[in-house]
Amino acid sequence: RAPGAYEAPAGRVRAFFNAGSTREIVFTRNATEGINLVAFTFAKSRLTKGDEVLISAIEHHSNIVPWQIVCEAAGAHLKVAPVDDRGELILEAFDQLLTPRTKIAAITHMSNALGTITPVREIVRLAHAKGVPVLIDASQAAYHMPVDVKALDCDFLVATGHKLYGPTGLRVLDGQEGHLV
């Protein structure tokens, strides 16, 4: 019964986010833990001195601190893409900040403070064109709009279950299978 109790919700979450497989769904205690999992496993193992992690100026605290910690530990640099006076990401600046040293970009889909919706499809397209994987924090967006990981083509996505009327303590990390080894 235990595998069924785990697999059924994973199947519903897979369908909700249009993930490729339930093997891409990882349940965590909270969105912060999902971001930490990516930062301290996937990213940390790839960061060396002088490398870069790119975030935006409208990130939630939980999508800033883990990157500060792993960057400091590796001697890497945390770069912050600016926003304009309306709180919208300046896409041209984001693109210019993507360099051969950028090892991951971690961007919110919707700001929790401003409600700004970032152009995540374009963000992923620009980052992937330069070989940079992308983590999307969809904790706010998943409550307000459909979030399709296949359409977004992001490498990782975190979301918060309680904002979708799910049980407290249920958060989701979706990662492309190739990254979840």
Buried (B, 14 or more C-beta within 10 A) or exposed (E): EEEEEEEEBBBEBBEBBBBBEBEBBBBBEBBBBBBBBBBBBBBBEBBEEEBBBBBBBBBBEBBBBBBEBBBEEBEBBBBBBEBEEEEBBBBEBBBEBBEEBBBBBBBBBBBBEBEBBBBBEEBBBBBBEEEBBBBBBBBBBBBEEEBBBEEBBBBBBBBBBBBBEBEEEBBBBBBBEEBBE
